[in-house]
Amino acid sequence: MPKTWLITGSASGIGHSTAELVLARGDNLIATARNVDRLLDLTRRYEEQVELIELDVTDASASRGAVAAAMERFGRLDVLLNNAGYAHLSPFEQVSEDDFKAEIDTNFYGVVNLTRAALRVMRQQKSGHIINISSSSARFGSPGSTAYGAAKWAVSGFTASLAKEVKPFGVKAIAVEPGSIRTNWTRVARGHVPPLLPEYEPTIGAIMR
């Protein structure tokens, strides 16, 4: 029987590659992104298997709506892939409070919002997989990525504890901590670097060269 997936951040990178794989093997998919126009190719090729939903993962109500859409369209939710996220490369000292919080909200609380929405469904089904994309930055850190590293550390810790809570009723939760992958992540991260204070040239400046 085909499984039903919900993937956040489906427009690029890991999310888009996984969406393509899921659909090619015959599973159903709720594909979410901030801009679903970037996903129209999926509906043209897999009309019966996919539904596109515009989603800001920091919106808890919208996250619940995405899970509800999966249930309405396909009747169940088997796999949640929390992939949406981004980073802006900057020294912590030069990151504004608002920008720091925005990264935490997307990279961590986005995971929390979707997991909270999906868990009730999976608990009642007594089955399901929650896959949270963390990062090797959660383990090792990286200069210029304090907000991103903090959020991904939180994702890994959250997932490790959650996995023990949900295992007794047939739900599995894992965090994936990839290293460098050929996606547009680096291009986006490097697109917001402020003029560096001279003291940060040996560390963050070296990354940019």
ChimeraX commands (.cxc) that place a marker at each C-alpha (Angstrom):
marker #1 position 0.00,0.00,0.00 radius 0.5
marker #1 position 1.38,3.47,-0.87 radius 0.5
marker #1 position 2.61,5.53,2.04 radius 0.5
marker #1 position 1.67,9.16,2.58 radius 0.5
marker #1 position 4.48,11.64,3.17 radius 0.5
marker #1 position 4.51,15.26,4.28 radius 0.5
marker #1 position 7.73,17.08,3.40 radius 0.5
marker #1 position 8.53,20.63,4.45 radius 0.5
marker #1 position 10.90,22.70,2.36 radius 0.5
marker #1 position 10.05,20.68,-0.75 radius 0.5
marker #1 position 11.15,23.33,-3.23 radius 0.5
marker #1 position 14.87,22.66,-3.12 radius 0.5
marker #1 position 17.72,20.59,-1.74 radius 0.5
marker #1 position 17.05,17.48,0.32 radius 0.5
marker #1 position 13.33,18.21,0.37 radius 0.5
marker #1 position 12.93,18.37,-3.39 radius 0.5
marker #1 position 15.13,15.35,-4.06 radius 0.5
marker #1 position 13.16,13.31,-1.53 radius 0.5
marker #1 position 9.86,14.50,-3.01 radius 0.5
marker #1 position 10.96,13.28,-6.44 radius 0.5
marker #1 position 11.98,9.90,-5.03 radius 0.5
marker #1 position 8.78,9.45,-3.03 radius 0.5
marker #1 position 6.56,10.15,-6.01 radius 0.5
marker #1 position 8.62,8.09,-8.43 radius 0.5
marker #1 position 8.18,5.03,-6.26 radius 0.5
marker #1 position 4.39,5.49,-6.14 radius 0.5
marker #1 position 3.83,7.01,-2.71 radius 0.5
marker #1 position 1.57,9.97,-1.96 radius 0.5
marker #1 position 2.89,13.37,-0.95 radius 0.5
marker #1 position 1.89,16.61,0.68 radius 0.5
marker #1 position 4.65,18.89,-0.63 radius 0.5
marker #1 position 4.99,22.16,1.24 radius 0.5
marker #1 position 7.01,25.29,0.57 radius 0.5
marker #1 position 6.77,29.02,1.08 radius 0.5
marker #1 position 6.36,29.34,-2.68 radius 0.5
marker #1 position 4.56,26.37,-4.23 radius 0.5
marker #1 position 4.98,27.76,-7.75 radius 0.5
marker #1 position 8.40,26.11,-7.62 radius 0.5
marker #1 position 6.67,22.73,-7.25 radius 0.5
marker #1 position 4.20,22.89,-10.15 radius 0.5
marker #1 position 6.31,20.42,-12.13 radius 0.5
marker #1 position 5.41,17.77,-9.56 radius 0.5
marker #1 position 1.68,18.22,-10.07 radius 0.5
marker #1 position 2.07,18.02,-13.84 radius 0.5
marker #1 position 3.84,14.67,-13.57 radius 0.5
marker #1 position 2.15,13.15,-10.51 radius 0.5
marker #1 position -1.28,14.77,-10.33 radius 0.5
marker #1 position -3.00,11.91,-8.51 radius 0.5
marker #1 position -0.26,11.48,-5.93 radius 0.5
marker #1 position 0.62,14.98,-4.81 radius 0.5
marker #1 position -0.93,18.02,-3.20 radius 0.5
marker #1 position 0.93,21.31,-2.89 radius 0.5
marker #1 position 0.49,23.47,0.19 radius 0.5
marker #1 position 1.99,26.87,0.82 radius 0.5
marker #1 position 3.41,26.72,4.32 radius 0.5
marker #1 position 5.41,28.86,6.69 radius 0.5
marker #1 position 6.55,26.29,9.25 radius 0.5
marker #1 position 6.77,28.95,11.97 radius 0.5
marker #1 position 2.96,29.22,11.83 radius 0.5
marker #1 position 1.58,26.54,14.18 radius 0.5
marker #1 position -1.96,26.88,12.85 radius 0.5
marker #1 position -0.82,26.47,9.24 radius 0.5
marker #1 position 1.24,23.44,10.27 radius 0.5
marker #1 position -1.88,21.81,11.69 radius 0.5
marker #1 position -3.64,22.64,8.44 radius 0.5
marker #1 position -0.99,20.85,6.41 radius 0.5
marker #1 position -1.44,17.67,8.44 radius 0.5
marker #1 position -5.22,18.00,8.15 radius 0.5
marker #1 position -4.83,18.28,4.37 radius 0.5
marker #1 position -2.92,15.00,4.31 radius 0.5
marker #1 position -5.71,13.28,6.19 radius 0.5
marker #1 position -8.41,14.77,4.01 radius 0.5
marker #1 position -6.69,13.94,0.73 radius 0.5
marker #1 position -5.08,10.58,1.51 radius 0.5
marker #1 position -6.64,9.39,4.79 radius 0.5
marker #1 position -3.42,8.90,6.72 radius 0.5
marker #1 position 0.08,10.22,7.36 radius 0.5
marker #1 position 2.95,7.74,7.41 radius 0.5
marker #1 position 6.08,9.85,7.17 radius 0.5
marker #1 position 6.82,13.43,8.21 radius 0.5
marker #1 position 10.09,14.81,6.86 radius 0.5
marker #1 position 10.96,18.06,8.62 radius 0.5
marker #1 position 13.42,19.54,6.16 radius 0.5
marker #1 position 12.61,23.27,5.94 radius 0.5
marker #1 position 15.45,25.45,7.14 radius 0.5
marker #1 position 18.06,28.01,6.23 radius 0.5
marker #1 position 21.15,29.81,7.52 radius 0.5
marker #1 position 22.66,33.24,7.10 radius 0.5
marker #1 position 26.42,33.32,7.48 radius 0.5
marker #1 position 27.39,36.09,9.92 radius 0.5
marker #1 position 29.38,36.53,13.14 radius 0.5
marker #1 position 27.10,36.23,16.15 radius 0.5
marker #1 position 28.07,39.73,17.22 radius 0.5
marker #1 position 26.80,41.11,13.92 radius 0.5
marker #1 position 23.51,39.21,13.82 radius 0.5
marker #1 position 20.48,41.21,14.91 radius 0.5
marker #1 position 18.19,39.85,17.61 radius 0.5
marker #1 position 15.35,39.55,15.09 radius 0.5
marker #1 position 17.44,37.67,12.54 radius 0.5
marker #1 position 18.81,35.29,15.16 radius 0.5
marker #1 position 15.31,34.53,16.42 radius 0.5
marker #1 position 13.99,34.06,12.89 radius 0.5
marker #1 position 16.56,31.34,12.22 radius 0.5
marker #1 position 15.72,29.58,15.48 radius 0.5
marker #1 position 12.00,29.83,14.75 radius 0.5
marker #1 position 12.32,28.23,11.31 radius 0.5
marker #1 position 15.01,25.64,11.98 radius 0.5
marker #1 position 13.77,24.47,15.38 radius 0.5
marker #1 position 10.24,25.61,16.08 radius 0.5
marker #1 position 9.23,24.66,12.56 radius 0.5
marker #1 position 10.15,21.09,13.48 radius 0.5
marker #1 position 8.24,21.38,16.75 radius 0.5
marker #1 position 5.12,22.74,15.05 radius 0.5
marker #1 position 4.88,20.02,12.40 radius 0.5
marker #1 position 5.76,17.25,14.85 radius 0.5
marker #1 position 3.10,18.39,17.29 radius 0.5
marker #1 position 0.52,18.42,14.49 radius 0.5
marker #1 position 1.49,15.01,13.11 radius 0.5
marker #1 position 2.00,13.14,16.35 radius 0.5
marker #1 position -1.64,12.88,17.33 radius 0.5
marker #1 position -2.45,11.29,13.97 radius 0.5
marker #1 position 0.44,8.85,14.15 radius 0.5
marker #1 position -0.32,7.92,17.75 radius 0.5
marker #1 position -3.88,7.06,16.82 radius 0.5
marker #1 position -2.66,5.08,13.79 radius 0.5
marker #1 position -0.09,3.37,16.04 radius 0.5
marker #1 position 2.44,3.84,13.25 radius 0.5
marker #1 position 4.51,6.52,11.57 radius 0.5
marker #1 position 7.98,7.91,11.03 radius 0.5
marker #1 position 9.19,11.40,11.93 radius 0.5
marker #1 position 12.46,12.30,10.21 radius 0.5
marker #1 position 14.07,15.56,11.30 radius 0.5
marker #1 position 16.88,17.03,9.25 radius 0.5
marker #1 position 19.50,18.28,11.68 radius 0.5
marker #1 position 23.14,18.93,10.72 radius 0.5
marker #1 position 26.68,17.99,11.54 radius 0.5
marker #1 position 26.87,21.61,12.75 radius 0.5
marker #1 position 24.85,20.41,15.73 radius 0.5
marker #1 position 27.86,18.32,16.78 radius 0.5
marker #1 position 30.88,20.28,15.66 radius 0.5
marker #1 position 29.83,23.90,15.23 radius 0.5
marker #1 position 30.87,26.22,12.46 radius 0.5
marker #1 position 31.98,29.87,12.61 radius 0.5
marker #1 position 29.32,32.21,11.30 radius 0.5
marker #1 position 26.47,29.77,11.97 radius 0.5
marker #1 position 25.65,30.26,15.65 radius 0.5
marker #1 position 21.88,30.47,15.20 radius 0.5
marker #1 position 21.81,27.57,12.76 radius 0.5
marker #1 position 24.04,25.40,14.92 radius 0.5
marker #1 position 22.01,26.18,18.04 radius 0.5
marker #1 position 18.75,25.32,16.29 radius 0.5
marker #1 position 20.09,22.07,14.86 radius 0.5
marker #1 position 21.53,21.06,18.24 radius 0.5
marker #1 position 18.04,21.60,19.62 radius 0.5
marker #1 position 16.53,19.51,16.81 radius 0.5
marker #1 position 18.84,16.59,17.60 radius 0.5
marker #1 position 18.17,16.74,21.33 radius 0.5
marker #1 position 14.44,17.14,20.82 radius 0.5
marker #1 position 14.36,14.14,18.51 radius 0.5
marker #1 position 16.39,11.89,20.80 radius 0.5
marker #1 position 13.97,12.49,23.66 radius 0.5
marker #1 position 10.88,12.28,21.46 radius 0.5
marker #1 position 11.96,8.93,20.04 radius 0.5
marker #1 position 11.83,7.37,23.50 radius 0.5
marker #1 position 8.40,8.84,24.21 radius 0.5
marker #1 position 6.72,7.61,21.04 radius 0.5
marker #1 position 8.36,4.22,20.56 radius 0.5
marker #1 position 5.84,2.33,22.75 radius 0.5
marker #1 position 2.96,3.13,20.39 radius 0.5
marker #1 position 4.68,2.31,17.12 radius 0.5
marker #1 position 6.02,5.70,16.04 radius 0.5
marker #1 position 9.69,6.18,15.19 radius 0.5
marker #1 position 11.57,9.47,15.33 radius 0.5
marker #1 position 15.10,10.04,14.06 radius 0.5
marker #1 position 17.37,13.01,13.40 radius 0.5
marker #1 position 19.62,13.00,10.35 radius 0.5
marker #1 position 22.82,15.05,10.74 radius 0.5
marker #1 position 24.31,15.45,7.25 radius 0.5
marker #1 position 27.53,17.20,6.45 radius 0.5
marker #1 position 28.11,19.12,3.22 radius 0.5
marker #1 position 25.63,18.28,0.48 radius 0.5
marker #1 position 25.47,19.75,-3.00 radius 0.5
marker #1 position 22.40,21.98,-2.60 radius 0.5
marker #1 position 21.77,25.73,-2.72 radius 0.5
marker #1 position 22.20,26.00,1.09 radius 0.5
marker #1 position 25.67,27.54,0.88 radius 0.5
marker #1 position 24.68,30.02,-1.81 radius 0.5
marker #1 position 21.78,31.26,0.30 radius 0.5
marker #1 position 23.88,31.38,3.48 radius 0.5
marker #1 position 26.62,33.38,1.82 radius 0.5
marker #1 position 24.17,35.80,0.28 radius 0.5
marker #1 position 23.57,37.68,3.52 radius 0.5
marker #1 position 27.06,38.25,4.91 radius 0.5
marker #1 position 27.49,41.78,6.31 radius 0.5
marker #1 position 30.74,43.72,5.97 radius 0.5
marker #1 position 32.83,41.83,8.49 radius 0.5
marker #1 position 34.50,43.43,11.46 radius 0.5
marker #1 position 38.24,42.97,10.94 radius 0.5
marker #1 position 38.56,40.63,13.91 radius 0.5
marker #1 position 36.34,38.06,12.15 radius 0.5
marker #1 position 38.34,37.94,8.94 radius 0.5
marker #1 position 40.57,35.02,10.07 radius 0.5
marker #1 position 37.57,32.78,10.78 radius 0.5
marker #1 position 34.46,33.75,8.84 radius 0.5
marker #1 position 36.37,35.66,6.21 radius 0.5
marker #1 position 38.40,32.55,5.53 radius 0.5
marker #1 position 35.20,30.59,4.86 radius 0.5
marker #1 position 34.10,33.16,2.31 radius 0.5
marker #1 position 37.35,33.08,0.33 radius 0.5
marker link #1:1,2 radius 0.2
marker link #1:2,3 radius 0.2
marker link #1:3,4 radius 0.2
marker link #1:4,5 radius 0.2
marker link #1:5,6 radius 0.2
marker link #1:6,7 radius 0.2
marker link #1:7,8 radius 0.2
marker link #1:8,9 radius 0.2
marker link #1:9,10 radius 0.2
marker link #1:10,11 radius 0.2
marker link #1:11,12 radius 0.2
marker link #1:12,13 radius 0.2
marker link #1:13,14 radius 0.2
marker link #1:14,15 radius 0.2
marker link #1:15,16 radius 0.2
marker link #1:16,17 radius 0.2
marker link #1:17,18 radius 0.2
marker link #1:18,19 radius 0.2
marker link #1:19,20 radius 0.2
marker link #1:20,21 radius 0.2
marker link #1:21,22 radius 0.2
marker link #1:22,23 radius 0.2
marker link #1:23,24 radius 0.2
marker link #1:24,25 radius 0.2
marker link #1:25,26 radius 0.2
marker link #1:26,27 radius 0.2
marker link #1:27,28 radius 0.2
marker link #1:28,29 radius 0.2
marker link #1:29,30 radius 0.2
marker link #1:30,31 radius 0.2
marker link #1:31,32 radius 0.2
marker link #1:32,33 radius 0.2
marker link #1:33,34 radius 0.2
marker link #1:34,35 radius 0.2
marker link #1:35,36 radius 0.2
marker link #1:36,37 radius 0.2
marker link #1:37,38 radius 0.2
marker link #1:38,39 radius 0.2
marker link #1:39,40 radius 0.2
marker link #1:40,41 radius 0.2
marker link #1:41,42 radius 0.2
marker link #1:42,43 radius 0.2
marker link #1:43,44 radius 0.2
marker link #1:44,45 radius 0.2
marker link #1:45,46 radius 0.2
marker link #1:46,47 radius 0.2
marker link #1:47,48 radius 0.2
marker link #1:48,49 radius 0.2
marker link #1:49,50 radius 0.2
marker link #1:50,51 radius 0.2
marker link #1:51,52 radius 0.2
marker link #1:52,53 radius 0.2
marker link #1:53,54 radius 0.2
marker link #1:54,55 radius 0.2
marker link #1:55,56 radius 0.2
marker link #1:56,57 radius 0.2
marker link #1:57,58 radius 0.2
marker link #1:58,59 radius 0.2
marker link #1:59,60 radius 0.2
marker link #1:60,61 radius 0.2
marker link #1:61,62 radius 0.2
marker link #1:62,63 radius 0.2
marker link #1:63,64 radius 0.2
marker link #1:64,65 radius 0.2
marker link #1:65,66 radius 0.2
marker link #1:66,67 radius 0.2
marker link #1:67,68 radius 0.2
marker link #1:68,69 radius 0.2
marker link #1:69,70 radius 0.2
marker link #1:70,71 radius 0.2
marker link #1:71,72 radius 0.2
marker link #1:72,73 radius 0.2
marker link #1:73,74 radius 0.2
marker link #1:74,75 radius 0.2
marker link #1:75,76 radius 0.2
marker link #1:76,77 radius 0.2
marker link #1:77,78 radius 0.2
marker link #1:78,79 radius 0.2
marker link #1:79,80 radius 0.2
marker link #1:80,81 radius 0.2
marker link #1:81,82 radius 0.2
marker link #1:82,83 radius 0.2
marker link #1:83,84 radius 0.2
marker link #1:84,85 radius 0.2
marker link #1:85,86 radius 0.2
marker link #1:86,87 radius 0.2
marker link #1:87,88 radius 0.2
marker link #1:88,89 radius 0.2
marker link #1:89,90 radius 0.2
marker link #1:90,91 radius 0.2
marker link #1:91,92 radius 0.2
marker link #1:92,93 radius 0.2
marker link #1:93,94 radius 0.2
marker link #1:94,95 radius 0.2
marker link #1:95,96 radius 0.2
marker link #1:96,97 radius 0.2
marker link #1:97,98 radius 0.2
marker link #1:98,99 radius 0.2
marker link #1:99,100 radius 0.2
marker link #1:100,101 radius 0.2
marker link #1:101,102 radius 0.2
marker link #1:102,103 radius 0.2
marker link #1:103,104 radius 0.2
marker link #1:104,105 radius 0.2
marker link #1:105,106 radius 0.2
marker link #1:106,107 radius 0.2
marker link #1:107,108 radius 0.2
marker link #1:108,109 radius 0.2
marker link #1:109,110 radius 0.2
marker link #1:110,111 radius 0.2
marker link #1:111,112 radius 0.2
marker link #1:112,113 radius 0.2
marker link #1:113,114 radius 0.2
marker link #1:114,115 radius 0.2
marker link #1:115,116 radius 0.2
marker link #1:116,117 radius 0.2
marker link #1:117,118 radius 0.2
marker link #1:118,119 radius 0.2
marker link #1:119,120 radius 0.2
marker link #1:120,121 radius 0.2
marker link #1:121,122 radius 0.2
marker link #1:122,123 radius 0.2
marker link #1:123,124 radius 0.2
marker link #1:124,125 radius 0.2
marker link #1:125,126 radius 0.2
marker link #1:126,127 radius 0.2
marker link #1:127,128 radius 0.2
marker link #1:128,129 radius 0.2
marker link #1:129,130 radius 0.2
marker link #1:130,131 radius 0.2
marker link #1:131,132 radius 0.2
marker link #1:132,133 radius 0.2
marker link #1:133,134 radius 0.2
marker link #1:134,135 radius 0.2
marker link #1:135,136 radius 0.2
marker link #1:136,137 radius 0.2
marker link #1:137,138 radius 0.2
marker link #1:138,139 radius 0.2
marker link #1:139,140 radius 0.2
marker link #1:140,141 radius 0.2
marker link #1:141,142 radius 0.2
marker link #1:142,143 radius 0.2
marker link #1:143,144 radius 0.2
marker link #1:144,145 radius 0.2
marker link #1:145,146 radius 0.2
marker link #1:146,147 radius 0.2
marker link #1:147,148 radius 0.2
marker link #1:148,149 radius 0.2
marker link #1:149,150 radius 0.2
marker link #1:150,151 radius 0.2
marker link #1:151,152 radius 0.2
marker link #1:152,153 radius 0.2
marker link #1:153,154 radius 0.2
marker link #1:154,155 radius 0.2
marker link #1:155,156 radius 0.2
marker link #1:156,157 radius 0.2
marker link #1:157,158 radius 0.2
marker link #1:158,159 radius 0.2
marker link #1:159,160 radius 0.2
marker link #1:160,161 radius 0.2
marker link #1:161,162 radius 0.2
marker link #1:162,163 radius 0.2
marker link #1:163,164 radius 0.2
marker link #1:164,165 radius 0.2
marker link #1:165,166 radius 0.2
marker link #1:166,167 radius 0.2
marker link #1:167,168 radius 0.2
marker link #1:168,169 radius 0.2
marker link #1:169,170 radius 0.2
marker link #1:170,171 radius 0.2
marker link #1:171,172 radius 0.2
marker link #1:172,173 radius 0.2
marker link #1:173,174 radius 0.2
marker link #1:174,175 radius 0.2
marker link #1:175,176 radius 0.2
marker link #1:176,177 radius 0.2
marker link #1:177,178 radius 0.2
marker link #1:178,179 radius 0.2
marker link #1:179,180 radius 0.2
marker link #1:180,181 radius 0.2
marker link #1:181,182 radius 0.2
marker link #1:182,183 radius 0.2
marker link #1:183,184 radius 0.2
marker link #1:184,185 radius 0.2
marker link #1:185,186 radius 0.2
marker link #1:186,187 radius 0.2
marker link #1:187,188 radius 0.2
marker link #1:188,189 radius 0.2
marker link #1:189,190 radius 0.2
marker link #1:190,191 radius 0.2
marker link #1:191,192 radius 0.2
marker link #1:192,193 radius 0.2
marker link #1:193,194 radius 0.2
marker link #1:194,195 radius 0.2
marker link #1:195,196 radius 0.2
marker link #1:196,197 radius 0.2
marker link #1:197,198 radius 0.2
marker link #1:198,199 radius 0.2
marker link #1:199,200 radius 0.2
marker link #1:200,201 radius 0.2
marker link #1:201,202 radius 0.2
marker link #1:202,203 radius 0.2
marker link #1:203,204 radius 0.2
marker link #1:204,205 radius 0.2
marker link #1:205,206 radius 0.2
marker link #1:206,207 radius 0.2
marker link #1:207,208 radius 0.2
marker link #1:208,209 radius 0.2
view
